[in-house]
Amino acid sequence: MQLNSDTRELAEVKTKAARRTIDLSAELVGELRAHRARMLAEGHPHGFVFCDTVGNPLHGSNVASRSWKPLKARAFGSADGIPAQLDVRFHDLRHTTATLMFAAGVQPLVVSRRLGLSVTV
């Protein structure tokens, strides 16, 4: 499922390639399940693992301003002190992941599948 950022409604993903499995450690899966159980126990009806204070999906702009920017500011001492080449948007992490995978020798087909890109060979 994906969240339409305009209508705030859940919909099926656009392509088959967009639905994918990501390997997670057993420890991380356990933590995510426990967190989701806490969200349900707190009465968040949709069961989203990450949600706002009333259980609805997070707004990307809120994640950026309330979490991502403060995280970057802590890493560099202040938001103003972030070097321009390191002042990345949250979504840029996707591209960083691809670059690091290529640098580690991961095959391009594997990288593209991990990113959910449709590939024709």
Contacts in CASP RR format, 6 or more apart in sequence:
PFRMAT RR
TARGET T0000
AUTHOR 0000-0000-0000
METHOD contacts of the structure
MODEL  1
MQLNSDTRELAEVKTKAARRTIDLSAELVGELRAHRARMLAEGHPHGFVF
CDTVGNPLHGSNVASRSWKPLKARAFGSADGIPAQLDVRFHDLRHTTATL
MFAAGVQPLVVSRRLGLSVTV
1 10 0 8 1.000
1 11 0 8 1.000
1 12 0 8 1.000
1 13 0 8 1.000
2 10 0 8 1.000
2 11 0 8 1.000
2 12 0 8 1.000
2 13 0 8 1.000
2 14 0 8 1.000
2 18 0 8 1.000
3 9 0 8 1.000
3 10 0 8 1.000
3 11 0 8 1.000
3 57 0 8 1.000
4 10 0 8 1.000
4 11 0 8 1.000
5 60 0 8 1.000
8 56 0 8 1.000
8 57 0 8 1.000
10 57 0 8 1.000
13 19 0 8 1.000
15 118 0 8 1.000
16 118 0 8 1.000
17 113 0 8 1.000
17 116 0 8 1.000
17 117 0 8 1.000
17 118 0 8 1.000
17 119 0 8 1.000
18 116 0 8 1.000
20 113 0 8 1.000
20 114 0 8 1.000
20 116 0 8 1.000
22 114 0 8 1.000
24 32 0 8 1.000
32 49 0 8 1.000
35 49 0 8 1.000
36 47 0 8 1.000
36 48 0 8 1.000
36 49 0 8 1.000
39 47 0 8 1.000
39 48 0 8 1.000
39 49 0 8 1.000
39 51 0 8 1.000
39 55 0 8 1.000
40 47 0 8 1.000
43 55 0 8 1.000
44 51 0 8 1.000
44 54 0 8 1.000
44 55 0 8 1.000
45 55 0 8 1.000
46 55 0 8 1.000
46 56 0 8 1.000
46 57 0 8 1.000
47 55 0 8 1.000
48 55 0 8 1.000
48 56 0 8 1.000
48 57 0 8 1.000
50 58 0 8 1.000
51 57 0 8 1.000
51 58 0 8 1.000
52 58 0 8 1.000
52 59 0 8 1.000
52 62 0 8 1.000
60 90 0 8 1.000
63 90 0 8 1.000
64 89 0 8 1.000
64 90 0 8 1.000
68 89 0 8 1.000
68 90 0 8 1.000
69 79 0 8 1.000
72 79 0 8 1.000
72 82 0 8 1.000
72 87 0 8 1.000
73 79 0 8 1.000
73 82 0 8 1.000
76 82 0 8 1.000
76 83 0 8 1.000
76 86 0 8 1.000
88 96 0 8 1.000
94 115 0 8 1.000
97 114 0 8 1.000
97 115 0 8 1.000
98 111 0 8 1.000
98 115 0 8 1.000
101 110 0 8 1.000
101 111 0 8 1.000
101 114 0 8 1.000
102 108 0 8 1.000
102 111 0 8 1.000
109 119 0 8 1.000
109 121 0 8 1.000
112 119 0 8 1.000
113 119 0 8 1.000
END
